[in-house]
Amino acid sequence: MKNMAGVFAAAALAICAAGWPVAQAQEFPGKPIRIVVPYAPAGNIDITARTLAPAFGEALGQQIIIDNRAGAGGSIGTGVVAKAAPDGYTLLLGSSGTITAGPAVYKALPYDTMKDLVPIGAIQAVPLLLTASMKTPFNTYGEFIAYSKSKGSPITMASSGSGTSNHLALELLSREAKIPLTHVPYKGSGAAYADLLGGQVETMMDQVSASIEHIRGGRLKAIAVTSLKRSPQLPNVPTLDELGVKGFDATTFTGLFAPAGTPPAVIEKLQAALKKVLAIEAVRERYRTLGVEMMDMSNADFAAFVRADGERWRRVAREANIVVE
């Protein structure tokens, strides 16, 4: 009888354990949710997260905490989420730089973004913008090329970090336009802009959404956009494709990701909340003013898009022989 009692007790414990994740998912969220931004404040990814957070928190009925974990081209913050408990309380504001471009160039990462993270949903697509310090002697792409050839030393170009999509894009520009560039990586866009505005570096490649207020304020020069079509917010700024760098396209994306293994019911709640927020016209208008395009696609299409983007950047990195130790 004692043996049978033990069997029944073990069975009851197994049933409770099996039901526990379901109960947790049904109660989710029961505490504040952390969105990790793998870059310093003031850049495009940070702006995206902070624009999203208030309405996302309201939709979920919980506070959203933005946690900036900058460094190593975004791999530090990305690693935090990849290794976090898969319970829906630690999410990543991911982008091309951390999800697809970075993994294409970093020699060794302690995680695999395609295996250790699961997409919750797409947010926006953002073209990059080639900008220049007001202290530079050129105002157009043609003058930029002429200056680069006459200077006698490579033009300095800042990015938000080694291995980011910005880094890959400027390396691609250097190769495609046949101009020498010196890459100057920073720990996030904020620090890079400080030096660009001060003239310590000459040019920068970054998302339109992070650059546009500096352009509107007359603090930076807009040289060219990296998408195949002009930005609606900067209609007078030509594309690199128009300017002779045929087929150049370095549009980036942002989206929300969770650790792999997060319960499907939790993922569904997060997806429903994200969809609700991105349908709010005030949120969409805020993103539009930043020069971005909403990525209105299904979750399945977004997952397929992420895989394809990863393959594209791996090809670019391989062809350009770009490796970050």
Buried (B, 14 or more C-beta within 10 A) or exposed (E): EEEEEEEEEEEEEEEEEEEEBEEBBEEBBEEEBBBBBBBBBBBBBBBBBBBBBEBBBBBBEBBBBBBBBBBBBBBBBBBBBBEBEBBBBBBBBBBBBBBBBBBBBBEEBEBEBBEBBBBBBBBBBBBBBBBBBBEBEBEBBEBBBEBBEEEEEBBBBBBBBBBBBBBBBBBBBBBBBEBEBEBBBBBBBBBBBBBBBEEBBBBBBBBBBBBBBBBEEEBBBBBBBBBBEBBEBBEEBBBBBBBEBEEBBBBBBBBBBBBBEBBEBBBBBBBEBBBBBBEEEEBBEBBBEBBBBBBEBEBEEBBEBBEEBBEBBBEBBEEBEBEBE
